[in-house]
Amino acid sequence: VTSSKDKMKMKESLTASKPDWAEQPKQMFPADLLDASSGDSLALTKPLMVVDNTEFHGAGTWFKPTTLVGLLKLLKEFGGPVGGGYKIVVGNTEVGIETRFKNSVYPRLIYPGESIDSIFQFSATPEKVVFGGCTPLSFIQHECERLSKSDSAYARTLMPVHDMLRWFASTQIRNVA
């Protein structure tokens, strides 16, 4: 058991041996950033477009198009994914594995926003069922169950999809997959 006197002595010994520990933030950051009125500090208060750099785990620059046209423009601008031009990320599970364990490097990562209805959709008519390529699997599973219970015409097609997804990964994975 340590007494309060021992704790005080320990604190004094730590602060006495390294008198500059309280000044570390001032040494680590440039003076311009510490001064709230500087131009550099004011620039940091604006929203950022580029999220990451390529130094950390092979991460790249993230893009989030909000329209299908914007997504297609990015795909055309960066070339094909085979040459390493970009990676479309929805869910991010595999990208984490690829960058950490396979040492893959993606200079550009594209996350299509949920505002792009045509790729985040689920619609069903008696003639067809449409799943958007980026629709979360858990949403598809819930909609299949809901429609199967409300209309028997969908049960033959949608209940097998629901049952198959129940065995695919965990709920946490299905929420983002």
Secondary structure, DSSP 8 states (H G I E B T S, - for coil): ---HHHHHHHHHHHHHH-TTGGGHHHHHS-HHHHSTTSHHHHHTTS--S----TTSTT--EEE--SSHHHHHHHHHHH--TTTTS-EE-SS-HHHHHHHHHS----SEEE---TT-TTTS-EEE-SS-EEE-TT--HHHHHHHHHHHHHH-HHHHHHHHHHHHHHHTSS-HHHHHH-
